[in-house]
Amino acid sequence: MKRGKKYQEAAKLIDRAVQYDVADAISLIKKTATAKFDETVEVHIRTGCDGRHADQQIRGAVVLPHGTGKTVKILVFAKGDKADEALAAGADYVGAEDLIPKIQNEGWLDFDVVVATPNMMGVVGRLGRVLGPKGLMPNPKAGTVTMDITKAVNEIKAGKIEYRLDKTNIVHVPVGKASFTEEQLAENFQTIMAAINKAKPAAVKGAYLKSVTLTTTMGPGVKLNAAKLMA
């Protein structure tokens, strides 16, 4: 794959043979973010889990102290008082059965997170084929199936992110924006790693964190010393 000139220049700053400490990696990442937009800083964590086994799954959510730098649009499935509560909390869209055809037939997906009260999961379940593959299905472990709609909306708006194992046993999560200070990125990163370490399944054999790489949307990856990041 042919890379652009900016990418090649950025790649020269990184020694591929080195596993960097967090502070050095974040400093490098900020230097490699040369796009005309505010790039997202992401961490990709390759684990020793085997996601085919239920007892080796990783899924949860954590609130980043400095948020993600992204404005998140929230859709809440709720009725009655809970629908009013969702609107009062600042949800962008609130509805029930009326939203099914809009999402199913019209392909409306102008939202980033879906929250639902438990009694609405029967309705939301009908959208499984649409929401599931996009990682948008509400889930109790992520705190998106709940009666406490105000708390859920507030936490998501404040910078709550969901993490989960993908099919290749890697966790991909945003750490913040390239415009964040090094301190803000470091604090967000440490919060994510603490949550990932805490979520370690007891059934995992061998090394839990196989590799940890920081990258920006358009830039090259910077490998971190995974051994130092294990709790």
C-alpha positions in Angstrom: 0.0 0.0 0.0 1.5 3.3 -1.1 1.6 5.9 1.7 1.4 9.6 1.3 4.4 11.9 1.8 3.2 13.2 5.2 2.8 9.6 6.4 6.3 8.7 5.3 7.7 11.8 7.0 5.9 10.9 10.2 7.0 7.3 10.0 10.7 8.4 10.0 10.2 9.8 13.6 9.3 6.3 14.9 11.8 3.6 15.5 9.9 0.4 14.7 12.4 -1.7 16.8 11.6 0.2 20.0 8.7 -0.3 22.5 8.1 3.1 23.9 7.1 4.3 27.3 3.6 6.0 27.4 4.9 9.6 27.8 7.4 9.2 24.8 4.7 7.5 22.7 2.2 10.3 23.3 4.8 12.9 22.5 5.6 11.2 19.2 1.9 10.7 18.3 1.3 14.4 18.7 4.2 15.1 16.3 2.9 12.7 13.7 -0.7 14.2 13.6 -0.2 16.4 10.6 -3.7 16.2 8.9 -5.8 19.3 8.3 -8.4 18.1 10.8 -8.1 17.3 14.5 -7.2 13.6 14.3 -8.4 11.0 16.8 -5.8 9.3 18.9 -6.6 5.6 19.3 -5.2 2.6 21.1 -5.2 -0.9 19.7 -4.7 -3.6 22.3 -3.9 -7.1 21.0 -4.8 -9.6 23.8 -4.1 -13.2 24.5 -7.8 -13.9 24.8 -9.7 -16.4 22.6 -13.0 -14.6 22.0 -14.5 -17.8 20.7 -14.9 -18.8 24.4 -17.5 -17.0 26.4 -15.3 -17.0 29.5 -12.6 -15.1 27.6 -14.7 -12.2 26.4 -13.9 -8.6 27.3 -16.7 -6.0 27.3 -17.4 -3.0 29.3 -17.3 0.8 29.5 -15.3 3.5 31.2 -15.6 7.3 31.5 -12.5 9.1 30.2 -11.5 11.9 32.6 -11.0 14.4 29.7 -13.7 13.0 27.3 -13.1 11.9 23.7 -13.2 15.3 22.1 -16.1 14.2 20.0 -19.7 15.3 20.2 -21.7 12.2 20.7 -25.3 11.8 19.4 -27.4 9.6 21.7 -30.6 7.8 20.7 -32.8 6.6 23.7 -35.5 4.0 23.4 -38.0 4.8 26.2 -41.6 5.7 26.9 -43.6 7.9 29.2 -41.7 9.4 32.1 -38.4 7.8 31.0 -38.7 9.4 27.5 -39.2 12.8 29.3 -36.2 12.0 31.5 -34.1 11.2 28.4 -35.0 14.5 26.8 -34.3 16.4 30.0 -30.9 14.7 30.3 -29.9 15.9 26.8 -30.5 12.9 24.6 -30.5 13.8 20.9 -33.3 11.5 19.8 -36.0 9.7 21.9 -38.6 7.3 20.6 -40.0 3.8 20.7 -41.7 1.6 18.0 -42.0 4.7 15.8 -38.3 4.6 15.1 -38.2 1.0 13.8 -39.2 1.7 10.2 -37.0 4.8 10.1 -34.0 2.8 11.0 -34.9 -0.4 9.2 -36.4 0.9 6.0 -34.9 4.4 5.6 -31.4 3.4 6.9 -31.4 6.3 9.4 -28.3 5.9 11.6 -27.5 9.5 12.6 -26.5 8.6 16.1 -23.4 7.2 17.9 -24.8 5.4 21.0 -28.1 3.7 21.7 -29.5 3.6 25.2 -32.7 1.7 26.2 -34.8 1.0 29.2 -35.0 -2.8 29.9 -38.8 -2.9 28.9 -37.8 -1.6 25.4 -35.3 -4.3 24.6 -38.0 -6.3 22.8 -38.5 -3.5 20.4 -34.8 -2.8 20.0 -34.2 -6.5 19.4 -36.1 -6.2 16.1 -33.2 -3.9 15.0 -30.5 -6.5 15.8 -29.5 -7.1 12.2 -29.0 -3.3 11.7 -27.5 -2.2 15.0 -25.6 -5.4 15.9 -23.0 -5.3 13.1 -22.4 -1.6 13.8 -21.8 -2.2 17.5 -24.8 -0.1 18.4 -26.9 -2.6 20.3 -27.6 -1.6 23.9 -25.9 -3.8 26.4 -26.3 -4.1 30.2 -22.5 -4.5 30.7 -21.9 -1.3 28.9 -24.5 0.5 31.0 -26.7 1.2 28.0 -29.6 -1.0 29.1 -30.7 0.8 32.3 -33.6 2.5 34.1 -31.2 5.3 35.1 -31.4 7.2 31.8 -30.1 10.4 33.3 -26.9 8.8 34.5 -26.4 6.9 31.2 -26.8 10.0 29.1 -24.7 12.2 31.3 -21.8 9.7 31.4 -21.8 9.2 27.6 -21.9 13.0 27.0 -19.0 13.3 29.5 -16.8 10.9 27.6 -17.9 7.3 28.3 -16.5 4.9 25.8 -17.3 1.2 25.3 -14.6 -1.4 24.8 -15.0 -4.9 23.5 -13.0 -7.7 21.9 -13.3 -7.9 18.1 -13.1 -11.1 16.0 -9.3 -10.9 16.0 -9.1 -10.5 19.8 -8.1 -6.9 19.6 -9.7 -4.0 21.5 -9.8 -0.7 19.6 -10.7 2.5 21.6 -10.4 6.2 21.2 -8.0 8.0 23.7 -8.9 11.6 22.7 -7.9 14.1 20.0 -4.5 15.1 18.8 -5.3 18.6 20.0 -5.4 17.4 23.7 -2.4 18.1 25.9 0.0 15.3 26.5 -1.2 15.1 30.1 -4.9 14.8 29.1 -4.0 12.0 26.6 -1.9 10.2 29.3 -4.7 10.4 31.9 -7.2 9.1 29.4 -4.9 6.3 28.3 -4.1 5.2 31.9 -7.9 5.1 32.6 -8.4 2.8 29.6 -5.6 0.5 30.5 -6.7 0.2 34.2 -10.2 -0.8 32.9 -8.7 -3.3 30.4 -6.5 -4.8 33.1 -9.4 -5.1 35.5 -11.5 -6.8 32.9 -8.9 -9.6 32.4 -10.8 -12.9 32.1 -9.6 -15.5 34.6 -9.5 -18.1 31.9 -6.8 -16.4 29.8 -3.6 -18.4 29.4 -0.2 -16.8 28.8 0.3 -13.1 28.2 -2.9 -11.0 28.5 -1.5 -8.0 26.7 0.4 -9.1 23.6 0.9 -5.7 22.1 -0.3 -2.1 22.6 -0.1 0.4 19.8 -1.0 4.1 19.8 -2.0 5.7 16.5 -3.7 8.8 15.1 -6.4 8.6 12.4 -3.9 9.2 9.5 -0.6 8.5 11.2 1.7 5.5 11.8 1.4 3.3 14.9 3.7 3.6 17.9 4.3 0.4 19.9 4.3 0.6 23.6 6.0 -1.6 26.1 3.1 -4.0 26.9 4.8 -5.7 29.8 5.0 -2.4 31.7 1.2 -1.8 31.2 0.0 -4.9 32.9 -1.4 -4.4 36.3 
